[in-house]
C-alpha cells in the first residue's frame, strides 16, 4: 500500500486541527488502512474513525486493516465539515483536515503544511475556502 499523504502537527496541536490527510480517492475501505497504519496503533487496539457524512455518504461501518478492524462512524450533526477524527486508543487522537482527492498538488501541499502548523487557528472549512480563492491558507491569513 502506498504511504498516506499525511502531515501531523509536531508534538501537541494548539489549533483546531492536528494536521491534514490527502487521500488518493474517496473510498475509505481503500484509504483508511494505510492512514491508520501510519499512526502505529497497538496491534488489536480499538480504532475508531469519525467522518463527515456529507463527504463520505457511502462510508462503510467497518474497514478491515492489517492491525484489525477500524470502526467508522458518522460525525454528529453540526460537526465541522472536511474533517476526519481518528481515535487510536492509547496511541492518540487526531483531528485532520481532509484535502479533497481531486485538489491540485500545489494547493494540497499548501493545505497539508498549513494544517500541520501548530500556530494555525483556522478551521478546515476556512482553509479550504481560502484555498479556492488562491489566498494564503496559513496562520498569517488571519492577521491580514
N, CA, C and O atoms as CSV, one atom per row, in Angstrom:
chain,resi,resn,atom,element,x,y,z
A,1,UNK,N,N,0.848,-1.182,0.000
A,1,UNK,CA,C,0.000,0.000,0.000
A,1,UNK,C,C,0.888,1.238,0.000
A,1,UNK,O,O,1.884,1.286,0.721
A,2,UNK,N,N,0.537,2.233,-0.798
A,2,UNK,CA,C,1.332,3.455,-0.765
A,2,UNK,C,C,1.144,4.172,0.573
A,2,UNK,O,O,0.099,4.070,1.216
A,3,UNK,N,N,2.181,4.891,0.965
A,3,UNK,CA,C,2.090,5.658,2.200
A,3,UNK,C,C,1.033,6.743,2.054
A,3,UNK,O,O,0.870,7.310,0.973
A,4,UNK,N,N,0.320,7.034,3.122
A,4,UNK,CA,C,-0.700,8.085,3.026
A,4,UNK,C,C,-0.045,9.454,2.889
A,4,UNK,O,O,1.056,9.687,3.389
A,5,UNK,N,N,-0.731,10.338,2.214
A,5,UNK,CA,C,-0.276,11.720,2.100
A,5,UNK,C,C,-0.819,12.425,3.339
A,5,UNK,O,O,-1.984,12.820,3.392
A,6,UNK,N,N,0.044,12.571,4.322
A,6,UNK,CA,C,-0.359,12.971,5.661
A,6,UNK,C,C,0.680,13.900,6.269
A,6,UNK,O,O,1.882,13.674,6.128
A,7,UNK,N,N,0.219,14.941,6.940
A,7,UNK,CA,C,1.096,15.770,7.766
A,7,UNK,C,C,0.463,15.882,9.144
A,7,UNK,O,O,-0.756,15.997,9.275
A,8,UNK,N,N,1.306,15.846,10.166
A,8,UNK,CA,C,0.824,15.968,11.538
A,8,UNK,C,C,1.539,17.114,12.232
A,8,UNK,O,O,2.707,17.392,11.957
A,9,UNK,N,N,0.832,17.767,13.125
A,9,UNK,CA,C,1.424,18.818,13.925
A,9,UNK,C,C,2.470,18.196,14.830
A,9,UNK,O,O,2.197,17.199,15.498
A,10,UNK,N,N,3.676,18.776,14.862
A,10,UNK,CA,C,4.686,18.214,15.765
A,10,UNK,C,C,4.249,18.380,17.218
A,10,UNK,O,O,3.656,19.395,17.583
A,11,UNK,N,N,4.541,17.397,18.024
A,11,UNK,CA,C,4.211,17.421,19.454
A,11,UNK,C,C,2.717,17.604,19.657
A,11,UNK,O,O,1.928,16.783,19.188
A,12,UNK,N,N,2.314,18.661,20.343
A,12,UNK,CA,C,0.904,18.880,20.688
A,12,UNK,C,C,0.329,19.992,19.829
A,12,UNK,O,O,0.951,21.042,19.663
A,13,UNK,N,N,-0.839,19.767,19.293
A,13,UNK,CA,C,-1.503,20.777,18.487
A,13,UNK,C,C,-2.088,21.870,19.373
A,13,UNK,O,O,-2.590,21.605,20.466
A,14,UNK,N,N,-2.011,23.095,18.883
A,14,UNK,CA,C,-2.618,24.216,19.607
A,14,UNK,C,C,-3.762,24.829,18.811
A,14,UNK,O,O,-4.378,25.795,19.260
A,15,UNK,N,N,-4.045,24.295,17.667
A,15,UNK,CA,C,-5.114,24.808,16.834
A,15,UNK,C,C,-6.273,23.845,16.799
A,15,UNK,O,O,-6.312,22.870,17.550
A,16,UNK,N,N,-7.214,24.121,15.924
A,16,UNK,CA,C,-8.374,23.221,15.829
A,16,UNK,C,C,-8.057,21.911,15.125
A,16,UNK,O,O,-8.858,20.977,15.167
A,17,UNK,N,N,-6.880,21.829,14.467
A,17,UNK,CA,C,-6.515,20.634,13.708
A,17,UNK,C,C,-5.175,20.086,14.174
A,17,UNK,O,O,-4.334,20.809,14.708
A,18,UNK,N,N,-5.000,18.785,13.957
A,18,UNK,CA,C,-3.738,18.120,14.289
A,18,UNK,C,C,-2.939,17.789,13.039
A,18,UNK,O,O,-1.921,17.100,13.115
A,19,UNK,N,N,-3.388,18.271,11.904
A,19,UNK,CA,C,-2.714,18.004,10.650
A,19,UNK,C,C,-3.723,17.850,9.536
A,19,UNK,O,O,-4.870,18.284,9.645
A,20,UNK,N,N,-3.267,17.212,8.440
A,20,UNK,CA,C,-4.136,17.033,7.275
A,20,UNK,C,C,-3.811,15.723,6.572
A,20,UNK,O,O,-2.708,15.186,6.685
A,21,UNK,N,N,-4.791,15.233,5.855
A,21,UNK,CA,C,-4.685,13.999,5.091
A,21,UNK,C,C,-5.231,14.265,3.703
A,21,UNK,O,O,-6.302,14.853,3.551
A,22,UNK,N,N,-4.493,13.831,2.688
A,22,UNK,CA,C,-4.908,13.994,1.299
A,22,UNK,C,C,-5.076,12.614,0.680
A,22,UNK,O,O,-4.129,12.072,0.112
A,23,UNK,N,N,-6.273,12.040,0.782
A,23,UNK,CA,C,-6.485,10.701,0.217
A,23,UNK,C,C,-6.389,10.725,-1.307
A,23,UNK,O,O,-6.623,11.756,-1.937
A,24,UNK,N,N,-6.050,9.605,-1.878
A,24,UNK,CA,C,-5.942,9.490,-3.331
A,24,UNK,C,C,-7.308,9.285,-3.989
A,24,UNK,O,O,-7.487,9.582,-5.170
A,25,UNK,N,N,-8.260,8.779,-3.221
A,25,UNK,CA,C,-9.613,8.570,-3.736
A,25,UNK,C,C,-10.585,8.710,-2.566
A,25,UNK,O,O,-10.169,8.906,-1.424
A,26,UNK,N,N,-11.881,8.608,-2.858
A,26,UNK,CA,C,-12.867,8.776,-1.788
A,26,UNK,C,C,-13.385,7.442,-1.237
A,26,UNK,O,O,-14.436,7.407,-0.598
A,27,UNK,N,N,-12.664,6.359,-1.478
A,27,UNK,CA,C,-13.062,5.039,-0.979
A,27,UNK,C,C,-12.353,4.769,0.351
A,27,UNK,O,O,-11.176,4.409,0.374
A,28,UNK,N,N,-13.077,4.944,1.448
A,28,UNK,CA,C,-12.477,4.760,2.771
A,28,UNK,C,C,-11.917,3.358,2.968
A,28,UNK,O,O,-10.895,3.192,3.634
A,29,UNK,N,N,-12.564,2.356,2.405
A,29,UNK,CA,C,-12.089,0.994,2.594
A,29,UNK,C,C,-10.711,0.783,1.959
A,29,UNK,O,O,-9.981,-0.125,2.355
A,30,UNK,N,N,-10.359,1.602,0.993
A,30,UNK,CA,C,-9.031,1.540,0.378
A,30,UNK,C,C,-8.044,2.421,1.130
A,30,UNK,O,O,-6.902,2.018,1.350
A,31,UNK,N,N,-8.466,3.614,1.526
A,31,UNK,CA,C,-7.576,4.625,2.092
A,31,UNK,C,C,-7.288,4.464,3.589
A,31,UNK,O,O,-6.167,4.718,4.029
A,32,UNK,N,N,-8.281,4.046,4.370
A,32,UNK,CA,C,-8.102,4.023,5.830
A,32,UNK,C,C,-7.020,3.087,6.351
A,32,UNK,O,O,-6.314,3.467,7.286
A,33,UNK,N,N,-6.847,1.888,5.804
A,33,UNK,CA,C,-5.814,1.012,6.375
A,33,UNK,C,C,-4.419,1.640,6.410
A,33,UNK,O,O,-3.722,1.526,7.418
A,34,UNK,N,N,-4.001,2.301,5.329
A,34,UNK,CA,C,-2.663,2.903,5.346
A,34,UNK,C,C,-2.619,4.132,6.232
A,34,UNK,O,O,-1.599,4.391,6.871
A,35,UNK,N,N,-3.707,4.899,6.287
A,35,UNK,CA,C,-3.737,6.073,7.168
A,35,UNK,C,C,-3.612,5.644,8.620
A,35,UNK,O,O,-2.768,6.167,9.348
A,36,UNK,N,N,-4.435,4.706,9.049
A,36,UNK,CA,C,-4.397,4.234,10.431
A,36,UNK,C,C,-3.060,3.551,10.720
A,36,UNK,O,O,-2.485,3.749,11.790
A,37,UNK,N,N,-2.566,2.755,9.782
A,37,UNK,CA,C,-1.288,2.075,9.974
A,37,UNK,C,C,-0.138,3.043,10.194
A,37,UNK,O,O,0.786,2.749,10.952
A,38,UNK,N,N,-0.187,4.196,9.536
A,38,UNK,CA,C,0.892,5.182,9.692
A,38,UNK,C,C,0.902,5.807,11.082
A,38,UNK,O,O,1.914,6.366,11.504
A,39,UNK,N,N,-0.217,5.715,11.793
A,39,UNK,CA,C,-0.300,6.261,13.153
A,39,UNK,C,C,0.152,5.247,14.194
A,39,UNK,O,O,0.212,5.552,15.385
A,40,UNK,N,N,0.468,4.040,13.738
A,40,UNK,CA,C,1.032,2.970,14.550
A,40,UNK,C,C,0.226,2.615,15.807
A,40,UNK,O,O,0.760,2.642,16.916
A,41,UNK,N,N,-1.051,2.284,15.632
A,41,UNK,CA,C,-1.803,1.838,16.810
A,41,UNK,C,C,-1.290,0.492,17.302
A,41,UNK,O,O,-0.710,-0.276,16.535
A,42,UNK,N,N,-1.504,0.212,18.566
A,42,UNK,CA,C,-1.109,-1.081,19.118
A,42,UNK,C,C,-1.888,-2.183,18.398
A,42,UNK,O,O,-3.063,-1.999,18.078
A,43,UNK,N,N,-1.247,-3.325,18.142
A,43,UNK,CA,C,-1.973,-4.422,17.499
A,43,UNK,C,C,-3.213,-4.788,18.319
A,43,UNK,O,O,-3.148,-4.967,19.535
A,44,UNK,N,N,-4.319,-4.890,17.630
A,44,UNK,CA,C,-5.566,-5.242,18.302
A,44,UNK,C,C,-6.239,-4.094,19.021
A,44,UNK,O,O,-7.301,-4.287,19.612
A,45,UNK,N,N,-5.650,-2.886,18.990
A,45,UNK,CA,C,-6.264,-1.731,19.651
A,45,UNK,C,C,-7.567,-1.367,18.953
A,45,UNK,O,O,-7.703,-1.531,17.740
A,46,UNK,N,N,-8.513,-0.875,19.725
A,46,UNK,CA,C,-9.766,-0.404,19.153
A,46,UNK,C,C,-9.491,0.913,18.433
A,46,UNK,O,O,-9.030,1.879,19.040
A,47,UNK,N,N,-9.776,0.940,17.146
A,47,UNK,CA,C,-9.573,2.135,16.338
A,47,UNK,C,C,-10.932,2.588,15.839
A,47,UNK,O,O,-11.694,1.824,15.247
A,48,UNK,N,N,-11.210,3.868,16.100
A,48,UNK,CA,C,-12.497,4.429,15.691
A,48,UNK,C,C,-12.232,5.678,14.858
A,48,UNK,O,O,-11.408,6.520,15.217
A,49,UNK,N,N,-12.932,5.779,13.760
A,49,UNK,CA,C,-12.793,6.911,12.857
A,49,UNK,C,C,-14.162,7.559,12.705
A,49,UNK,O,O,-15.170,6.885,12.491
A,50,UNK,N,N,-14.174,8.886,12.820
A,50,UNK,CA,C,-15.412,9.634,12.641
A,50,UNK,C,C,-15.266,10.490,11.392
A,50,UNK,O,O,-14.293,11.232,11.252
A,51,UNK,N,N,-16.229,10.390,10.489
A,51,UNK,CA,C,-16.160,11.097,9.217
A,51,UNK,C,C,-17.392,11.974,9.006
A,51,UNK,O,O,-18.454,11.743,9.585
A,52,UNK,N,N,-17.216,12.977,8.168
A,52,UNK,CA,C,-18.301,13.869,7.778
A,52,UNK,C,C,-19.221,13.099,6.829
A,52,UNK,O,O,-18.787,12.719,5.741
A,53,UNK,N,N,-20.479,12.859,7.210
A,53,UNK,CA,C,-21.361,12.062,6.351
A,53,UNK,C,C,-21.658,12.739,5.010
A,53,UNK,O,O,-22.003,12.059,4.044
A,54,UNK,N,N,-21.527,14.069,4.937
A,54,UNK,CA,C,-21.737,14.743,3.653
A,54,UNK,C,C,-20.605,14.424,2.680
A,54,UNK,O,O,-20.841,14.312,1.477
A,55,UNK,N,N,-19.392,14.278,3.177
A,55,UNK,CA,C,-18.248,13.946,2.328
A,55,UNK,C,C,-18.161,12.448,2.039
A,55,UNK,O,O,-17.697,12.044,0.973
A,56,UNK,N,N,-18.601,11.639,2.974
A,56,UNK,CA,C,-18.483,10.185,2.864
A,56,UNK,C,C,-19.871,9.554,3.040
A,56,UNK,O,O,-20.083,8.813,4.001
A,57,UNK,N,N,-20.824,9.831,2.131
A,57,UNK,CA,C,-22.188,9.323,2.330
A,57,UNK,C,C,-22.291,7.798,2.288
A,57,UNK,O,O,-23.204,7.220,2.878
A,58,UNK,N,N,-21.367,7.156,1.601
A,58,UNK,CA,C,-21.407,5.696,1.480
A,58,UNK,C,C,-20.331,5.029,2.321
A,58,UNK,O,O,-19.873,3.934,1.994
A,59,UNK,N,N,-19.925,5.683,3.402
A,59,UNK,CA,C,-18.856,5.141,4.250
A,59,UNK,C,C,-19.293,3.802,4.846
A,59,UNK,O,O,-20.413,3.666,5.337
A,60,UNK,N,N,-18.402,2.822,4.795
A,60,UNK,CA,C,-18.725,1.543,5.430
A,60,UNK,C,C,-18.712,1.705,6.952
A,60,UNK,O,O,-18.112,2.647,7.470
A,61,UNK,N,N,-19.365,0.800,7.661
A,61,UNK,CA,C,-19.382,0.855,9.127
A,61,UNK,C,C,-18.092,0.309,9.726
A,61,UNK,O,O,-17.701,0.680,10.832
A,62,UNK,N,N,-17.439,-0.574,8.983
A,62,UNK,CA,C,-16.155,-1.122,9.415
A,62,UNK,C,C,-15.249,-1.261,8.202
A,62,UNK,O,O,-15.706,-1.438,7.073
A,63,UNK,N,N,-13.944,-1.174,8.470
A,63,UNK,CA,C,-12.939,-1.369,7.429
A,63,UNK,C,C,-11.897,-2.322,8.005
A,63,UNK,O,O,-11.434,-2.145,9.132
A,64,UNK,N,N,-11.537,-3.325,7.225
A,64,UNK,CA,C,-10.516,-4.269,7.663
A,64,UNK,C,C,-9.143,-3.691,7.358
A,64,UNK,O,O,-8.908,-3.151,6.277
A,65,UNK,N,N,-8.235,-3.812,8.328
A,65,UNK,CA,C,-6.856,-3.348,8.182
A,65,UNK,C,C,-5.944,-4.427,8.749
A,65,UNK,O,O,-6.396,-5.275,9.518
A,66,UNK,N,N,-4.668,-4.406,8.381
A,66,UNK,CA,C,-3.741,-5.400,8.920
A,66,UNK,C,C,-3.697,-5.400,10.454
A,66,UNK,O,O,-3.474,-6.442,11.071
A,67,UNK,N,N,-3.907,-4.240,11.058
A,67,UNK,CA,C,-3.857,-4.149,12.520
A,67,UNK,C,C,-5.173,-4.539,13.183
A,67,UNK,O,O,-5.226,-4.665,14.407
A,68,UNK,N,N,-6.233,-4.734,12.408
A,68,UNK,CA,C,-7.531,-5.101,12.968
A,68,UNK,C,C,-8.669,-4.366,12.276
A,68,UNK,O,O,-8.507,-3.829,11.181
A,69,UNK,N,N,-9.804,-4.354,12.926
A,69,UNK,CA,C,-10.996,-3.720,12.366
A,69,UNK,C,C,-11.026,-2.248,12.763
A,69,UNK,O,O,-10.784,-1.895,13.917
A,70,UNK,N,N,-11.328,-1.401,11.788
A,70,UNK,CA,C,-11.488,0.036,12.031
A,70,UNK,C,C,-12.980,0.323,12.030
A,70,UNK,O,O,-13.663,0.068,11.038
A,71,UNK,N,N,-13.492,0.853,13.138
A,71,UNK,CA,C,-14.902,1.243,13.209
A,71,UNK,C,C,-15.051,2.632,12.599
A,71,UNK,O,O,-14.294,3.545,12.927
A,72,UNK,N,N,-16.020,2.787,11.720
A,72,UNK,CA,C,-16.266,4.064,11.052
A,72,UNK,C,C,-17.643,4.568,11.471
A,72,UNK,O,O,-18.643,3.862,11.341
A,73,UNK,N,N,-17.680,5.796,11.974
A,73,UNK,CA,C,-18.931,6.391,12.446
A,73,UNK,C,C,-19.151,7.741,11.788
A,73,UNK,O,O,-18.188,8.451,11.498
A,74,UNK,N,N,-20.407,8.106,11.546
A,74,UNK,CA,C,-20.672,9.452,11.032
A,74,UNK,C,C,-20.518,10.482,12.155
A,74,UNK,O,O,-20.830,10.206,13.313
A,75,UNK,N,N,-20.036,11.662,11.795
A,75,UNK,CA,C,-19.914,12.746,12.773
A,75,UNK,C,C,-21.306,13.220,13.175
A,75,UNK,O,O,-22.271,13.068,12.426
A,76,UNK,N,N,-21.389,13.787,14.356
A,76,UNK,CA,C,-22.657,14.328,14.843
A,76,UNK,C,C,-23.096,15.506,13.978
A,76,UNK,O,O,-22.253,16.201,13.413
A,77,UNK,N,N,-24.401,15.739,13.868
A,77,UNK,CA,C,-24.865,16.925,13.137
A,77,UNK,C,C,-24.240,18.183,13.757
A,77,UNK,O,O,-24.135,18.302,14.978
A,78,UNK,N,N,-23.832,19.105,12.899
A,78,UNK,CA,C,-23.216,20.336,13.378
A,78,UNK,C,C,-21.711,20.240,13.560
A,78,UNK,O,O,-21.066,21.238,13.883
A,79,UNK,N,N,-21.134,19.049,13.357
A,79,UNK,CA,C,-19.679,18.898,13.447
A,79,UNK,C,C,-19.036,19.597,12.263
A,79,UNK,O,O,-19.678,19.852,11.244
A,80,UNK,N,N,-17.765,19.898,12.418
A,80,UNK,CA,C,-17.064,20.593,11.353
A,80,UNK,C,C,-16.968,19.731,10.101
A,80,UNK,O,O,-16.690,18.534,10.177
A,81,UNK,N,N,-17.199,20.346,8.960
A,81,UNK,CA,C,-17.086,19.664,7.670
A,81,UNK,C,C,-15.611,19.528,7.295
A,81,UNK,O,O,-14.758,20.244,7.819
A,82,UNK,N,N,-15.329,18.613,6.395
A,82,UNK,CA,C,-13.986,18.406,5.836
A,82,UNK,C,C,-12.982,17.925,6.875
A,82,UNK,O,O,-11.789,18.211,6.770
A,83,UNK,N,N,-13.461,17.200,7.868
A,83,UNK,CA,C,-12.600,16.725,8.957
A,83,UNK,C,C,-12.809,15.231,9.155
A,83,UNK,O,O,-13.917,14.716,8.999
A,84,UNK,N,N,-11.735,14.553,9.498
A,84,UNK,CA,C,-11.804,13.156,9.921
A,84,UNK,C,C,-11.132,13.095,11.293
A,84,UNK,O,O,-10.081,13.699,11.508
A,85,UNK,N,N,-11.747,12.362,12.210
A,85,UNK,CA,C,-11.171,12.177,13.541
A,85,UNK,C,C,-10.796,10.717,13.697
A,85,UNK,O,O,-11.601,9.820,13.446
A,86,UNK,N,N,-9.558,10.494,14.115
A,86,UNK,CA,C,-9.056,9.136,14.320
A,86,UNK,C,C,-8.732,8.960,15.783
A,86,UNK,O,O,-7.928,9.707,16.341
A,87,UNK,N,N,-9.348,7.983,16.407
A,87,UNK,CA,C,-9.088,7.662,17.806
A,87,UNK,C,C,-8.446,6.277,17.831
A,87,UNK,O,O,-9.100,5.261,17.597
A,88,UNK,N,N,-7.144,6.269,18.122
A,88,UNK,CA,C,-6.375,5.021,18.090
A,88,UNK,C,C,-6.041,4.545,19.497
A,88,UNK,O,O,-4.899,4.176,19.768
A,89,UNK,N,N,-7.001,4.549,20.376
A,89,UNK,CA,C,-6.820,4.031,21.727
A,89,UNK,C,C,-5.730,4.750,22.492
A,89,UNK,O,O,-5.747,5.976,22.604
A,90,UNK,N,N,-4.793,4.001,23.012
A,90,UNK,CA,C,-3.748,4.579,23.850
A,90,UNK,C,C,-2.699,5.353,23.046
A,90,UNK,O,O,-1.904,6.086,23.633
A,91,UNK,N,N,-2.679,5.207,21.720
A,91,UNK,CA,C,-1.681,5.891,20.897
A,91,UNK,C,C,-2.024,7.364,20.727
A,91,UNK,O,O,-1.124,8.204,20.723
A,92,UNK,N,N,-3.294,7.696,20.588
A,92,UNK,CA,C,-3.669,9.094,20.453
A,92,UNK,C,C,-4.944,9.308,19.669
A,92,UNK,O,O,-5.583,8.378,19.176
A,93,UNK,N,N,-5.279,10.579,19.582
A,93,UNK,CA,C,-6.470,11.016,18.864
A,93,UNK,C,C,-6.060,12.182,17.977
A,93,UNK,O,O,-5.384,13.104,18.433
A,94,UNK,N,N,-6.462,12.146,16.720
A,94,UNK,CA,C,-6.101,13.179,15.756
A,94,UNK,C,C,-7.341,13.685,15.056
A,94,UNK,O,O,-8.224,12.911,14.687
A,95,UNK,N,N,-7.399,15.004,14.875
A,95,UNK,CA,C,-8.439,15.659,14.088
A,95,UNK,C,C,-7.724,16.230,12.867
A,95,UNK,O,O,-6.869,17.107,12.988
A,96,UNK,N,N,-8.081,15.724,11.698
A,96,UNK,CA,C,-7.361,16.077,10.479
A,96,UNK,C,C,-8.265,16.731,9.441
A,96,UNK,O,O,-9.408,16.320,9.240
A,97,UNK,N,N,-7.728,17.754,8.788
A,97,UNK,CA,C,-8.357,18.308,7.602
A,97,UNK,C,C,-8.292,17.242,6.523
A,97,UNK,O,O,-7.249,16.615,6.343
A,98,UNK,N,N,-9.386,17.024,5.802
A,98,UNK,CA,C,-9.379,16.117,4.660
A,98,UNK,C,C,-9.286,16.979,3.408
A,98,UNK,O,O,-10.226,17.694,3.060
A,99,UNK,N,N,-8.142,16.903,2.737
A,99,UNK,CA,C,-7.947,17.614,1.477
A,99,UNK,C,C,-8.623,16.771,0.400
A,99,UNK,O,O,-8.320,15.585,0.274
A,100,UNK,N,N,-9.526,17.354,-0.375
A,100,UNK,CA,C,-10.220,16.551,-1.392
A,100,UNK,C,C,-9.238,15.868,-2.345
A,100,UNK,O,O,-8.245,16.476,-2.744
A,101,UNK,N,N,-9.502,14.613,-2.714
A,101,UNK,CA,C,-8.585,13.868,-3.570
A,101,UNK,C,C,-8.270,14.579,-4.891
A,101,UNK,O,O,-7.165,14.458,-5.419
A,102,UNK,N,N,-9.234,15.310,-5.411
A,102,UNK,CA,C,-9.054,15.957,-6.720
A,102,UNK,C,C,-8.335,17.305,-6.634
A,102,UNK,O,O,-8.139,17.966,-7.653
A,103,UNK,N,N,-7.944,17.715,-5.430
A,103,UNK,CA,C,-7.261,19.005,-5.255
A,103,UNK,C,C,-5.924,18.989,-6.005
A,103,UNK,O,O,-5.196,17.999,-5.937
A,104,UNK,N,N,-5.590,20.079,-6.724
A,104,UNK,CA,C,-4.284,20.138,-7.393
A,104,UNK,C,C,-3.142,19.994,-6.387
A,104,UNK,O,O,-3.264,20.417,-5.237
A,105,UNK,N,N,-2.039,19.398,-6.822
A,105,UNK,CA,C,-0.918,19.093,-5.928
A,105,UNK,C,C,-0.380,20.329,-5.205
A,105,UNK,O,O,-0.078,20.252,-4.014
A,106,UNK,N,N,-0.256,21.444,-5.882
A,106,UNK,CA,C,0.273,22.651,-5.243
A,106,UNK,C,C,-0.629,23.147,-4.119
A,106,UNK,O,O,-0.154,23.497,-3.038
A,107,UNK,N,N,-1.917,23.175,-4.378
A,107,UNK,CA,C,-2.876,23.605,-3.356
A,107,UNK,C,C,-2.901,22.614,-2.207
A,107,UNK,O,O,-2.938,23.007,-1.041
A,108,UNK,N,N,-2.881,21.327,-2.534
A,108,UNK,CA,C,-2.887,20.295,-1.492
A,108,UNK,C,C,-1.652,20.426,-0.607
A,108,UNK,O,O,-1.753,20.294,0.613
A,109,UNK,N,N,-0.506,20.680,-1.194
A,109,UNK,CA,C,0.730,20.833,-0.414
A,109,UNK,C,C,0.619,22.016,0.552
A,109,UNK,O,O,1.051,21.918,1.701
A,110,UNK,N,N,0.047,23.123,0.097
A,110,UNK,CA,C,-0.137,24.291,0.982
A,110,UNK,C,C,-1.100,23.963,2.120
A,110,UNK,O,O,-0.875,24.360,3.263
A,111,UNK,N,N,-2.166,23.244,1.806
A,111,UNK,CA,C,-3.133,22.872,2.842
A,111,UNK,C,C,-2.523,21.899,3.853
A,111,UNK,O,O,-2.745,22.034,5.056
A,112,UNK,N,N,-1.759,20.924,3.368
A,112,UNK,CA,C,-1.108,19.962,4.264
A,112,UNK,C,C,-0.160,20.685,5.225
A,112,UNK,O,O,-0.143,20.401,6.423
A,113,UNK,N,N,0.618,21.608,4.695
A,113,UNK,CA,C,1.566,22.346,5.537
A,113,UNK,C,C,0.839,23.255,6.532
A,113,UNK,O,O,1.199,23.303,7.708
A,114,UNK,N,N,-0.165,23.963,6.070
A,114,UNK,CA,C,-0.880,24.894,6.945
A,114,UNK,C,C,-1.610,24.168,8.070
A,114,UNK,O,O,-1.615,24.641,9.207
A,115,UNK,N,N,-2.223,23.031,7.770
A,115,UNK,CA,C,-2.969,22.299,8.795
A,115,UNK,C,C,-2.053,21.721,9.864
A,115,UNK,O,O,-2.485,21.506,10.996
A,116,UNK,N,N,-0.794,21.467,9.522
A,116,UNK,CA,C,0.156,20.922,10.498
A,116,UNK,C,C,0.876,22.008,11.288
A,116,UNK,O,O,1.648,21.697,12.196
A,117,UNK,N,N,0.637,23.273,10.960
A,117,UNK,CA,C,1.264,24.389,11.659
A,117,UNK,C,C,0.586,24.566,13.019
A,117,UNK,O,O,-0.607,24.870,13.057
A,118,UNK,N,N,1.296,24.388,14.133
A,118,UNK,CA,C,0.656,24.486,15.453
A,118,UNK,C,C,0.139,25.885,15.772
A,118,UNK,O,O,-0.651,26.047,16.701
A,119,UNK,N,N,0.566,26.893,15.024
A,119,UNK,CA,C,0.098,28.262,15.251
A,119,UNK,C,C,-1.107,28.621,14.393
A,119,UNK,O,O,-1.635,29.728,14.506
A,120,UNK,N,N,-1.544,27.717,13.549
A,120,UNK,CA,C,-2.645,27.999,12.631
A,120,UNK,C,C,-3.987,27.882,13.359
A,120,UNK,O,O,-4.346,26.796,13.812
A,121,UNK,N,N,-4.735,28.991,13.477
A,121,UNK,CA,C,-6.012,28.952,14.172
A,121,UNK,C,C,-7.211,28.640,13.266
A,121,UNK,O,O,-8.346,28.590,13.741
A,122,UNK,N,N,-6.968,28.434,11.977
A,122,UNK,CA,C,-8.065,28.298,11.019
A,122,UNK,C,C,-8.708,26.916,11.069
A,122,UNK,O,O,-8.051,25.906,11.322
A,123,UNK,N,N,-10.000,26.907,10.822
A,123,UNK,CA,C,-10.731,25.647,10.738
A,123,UNK,C,C,-10.513,25.030,9.365
A,123,UNK,O,O,-10.005,25.681,8.453
A,124,UNK,N,N,-10.895,23.792,9.231
A,124,UNK,CA,C,-10.767,23.090,7.956
A,124,UNK,C,C,-11.578,23.797,6.875
A,124,UNK,O,O,-11.072,24.023,5.775
A,125,UNK,N,N,-12.809,24.145,7.166
A,125,UNK,CA,C,-13.659,24.797,6.173
A,125,UNK,C,C,-13.068,26.133,5.735
A,125,UNK,O,O,-13.101,26.462,4.549
A,126,UNK,N,N,-12.530,26.904,6.674
A,126,UNK,CA,C,-11.934,28.205,6.341
A,126,UNK,C,C,-10.699,28.015,5.459
A,126,UNK,O,O,-10.505,28.754,4.494
A,127,UNK,N,N,-9.874,27.038,5.785
A,127,UNK,CA,C,-8.678,26.797,4.985
A,127,UNK,C,C,-9.043,26.399,3.557
A,127,UNK,O,O,-8.425,26.882,2.609
A,128,UNK,N,N,-10.024,25.539,3.393
A,128,UNK,CA,C,-10.436,25.125,2.048
A,128,UNK,C,C,-11.054,26.285,1.275
A,128,UNK,O,O,-10.832,26.421,0.072
A,129,UNK,N,N,-11.826,27.117,1.961
A,129,UNK,CA,C,-12.416,28.285,1.301
A,129,UNK,C,C,-11.326,29.242,0.821
A,129,UNK,O,O,-11.413,29.770,-0.287
A,130,UNK,N,N,-10.313,29.468,1.635
A,130,UNK,CA,C,-9.207,30.334,1.231
A,130,UNK,C,C,-8.438,29.737,0.061
A,130,UNK,O,O,-8.033,30.455,-0.853
A,131,UNK,N,N,-8.240,28.435,0.091
A,131,UNK,CA,C,-7.513,27.771,-0.988
A,131,UNK,C,C,-8.247,27.945,-2.318
A,131,UNK,O,O,-7.610,28.096,-3.361
A,132,UNK,N,N,-9.573,27.924,-2.286
A,132,UNK,CA,C,-10.359,28.100,-3.507
A,132,UNK,C,C,-10.154,29.473,-4.116
A,132,UNK,O,O,-10.216,29.631,-5.335
A,133,UNK,N,N,-9.909,30.473,-3.270
A,133,UNK,CA,C,-9.719,31.839,-3.761
A,133,UNK,C,C,-8.268,32.130,-4.107
A,133,UNK,O,O,-7.968,33.185,-4.665
A,134,UNK,N,N,-7.363,31.212,-3.784
A,134,UNK,CA,C,-5.956,31.421,-4.047
A,134,UNK,C,C,-5.244,32.214,-2.966
A,134,UNK,O,O,-4.061,32.521,-3.113
A,135,UNK,N,N,-5.932,32.553,-1.884
A,135,UNK,CA,C,-5.314,33.298,-0.785
A,135,UNK,C,C,-4.476,32.362,0.076
A,135,UNK,O,O,-4.649,31.145,0.014
A,136,UNK,N,N,-3.568,32.916,0.880
A,136,UNK,CA,C,-2.780,32.077,1.799
A,136,UNK,C,C,-3.701,31.317,2.749
A,136,UNK,O,O,-4.758,31.818,3.131
A,137,UNK,N,N,-3.297,30.111,3.126
A,137,UNK,CA,C,-4.131,29.282,3.994
A,137,UNK,C,C,-3.494,29.027,5.350
A,137,UNK,O,O,-3.960,28.171,6.102
A,138,UNK,N,N,-2.438,29.757,5.670
A,138,UNK,CA,C,-1.732,29.518,6.919
A,138,UNK,C,C,-2.141,30.455,8.031
A,138,UNK,O,O,-3.113,31.201,7.911
A,139,UNK,N,N,-1.384,30.407,9.120
A,139,UNK,CA,C,-1.657,31.196,10.314
A,139,UNK,C,C,-1.625,32.686,10.046
A,139,UNK,O,O,-2.312,33.441,10.735
A,140,UNK,N,N,-0.851,33.138,9.068
A,140,UNK,CA,C,-0.744,34.571,8.791
A,140,UNK,C,C,-1.981,35.129,8.142
A,140,UNK,O,O,-2.155,36.348,8.131
A,141,UNK,N,N,-2.856,34.297,7.596
A,141,UNK,CA,C,-4.048,34.787,6.908
A,141,UNK,C,C,-4.928,35.611,7.817
A,141,UNK,O,O,-5.453,36.643,7.398
A,142,UNK,N,N,-5.099,35.180,9.052
A,142,UNK,CA,C,-5.991,35.885,9.973
A,142,UNK,C,C,-5.451,37.271,10.341
A,142,UNK,O,O,-6.211,38.152,10.742
A,143,UNK,N,N,-4.147,37.454,10.204
A,143,UNK,CA,C,-3.546,38.740,10.543
A,143,UNK,C,C,-3.739,39.763,9.430
A,143,UNK,O,O,-3.552,40.957,9.664
A,144,UNK,N,N,-4.108,39.327,8.222
A,144,UNK,CA,C,-4.277,40.240,7.090
A,144,UNK,C,C,-5.497,41.099,7.238
A,144,UNK,O,O,-5.782,41.923,6.368
